[in-house]
Amino acid sequence: MDERSNQQVKKRNYKPAIIIISVVLIGAIGVLAGLPGVEGFDAFDVTILPLMNAIFNTFTFLFLVGALIAILKRNVKVHRRFIYAAFVTTTFFLITYVGHHFLSDSTAYGGSGFGMYFYYFILITHIVLAAAIVPLALTSVARAWNMENERHKRIARWTMPIWLYVSFTGVLVYILISPYY
């Protein structure tokens, strides 16, 4: 049993922080996507950053699967550790993602036909759901911290599959566009 469940937990209002983090993060990524890369940057080969993004997304996906298995086995302690690990790798992903988009121009997909339609379908759903997962994941963890278990379960039923999809398709987007870097 969770040691915090036996204690009275002071509920905190995380909503303002969730809104601020979500708006700032999604807004910054949106702005960066429209800017040209830093001209003449040659401190290192920035094409390594998308590979790092894919690696971090892979770890996030694996940690989320571990969290899902742990909670299905009712092991809250292990579940929590996997979720925190997923947040860490997602944070590393965001750092390398923002860095890549700050330092370099966007890469266009060079394929055609079915591959192009498949790529853009995956990319668009990935982008839309990636924006949605920010407040969902933050709200899910805030409800867990407040020991609002039923409310946490209700939102986590949406958060987990969406976050799994976003992390998996992040890797898939990399695989599909990597020949064009």
Disulfide bonds with the S-S distance in Angstrom:
none
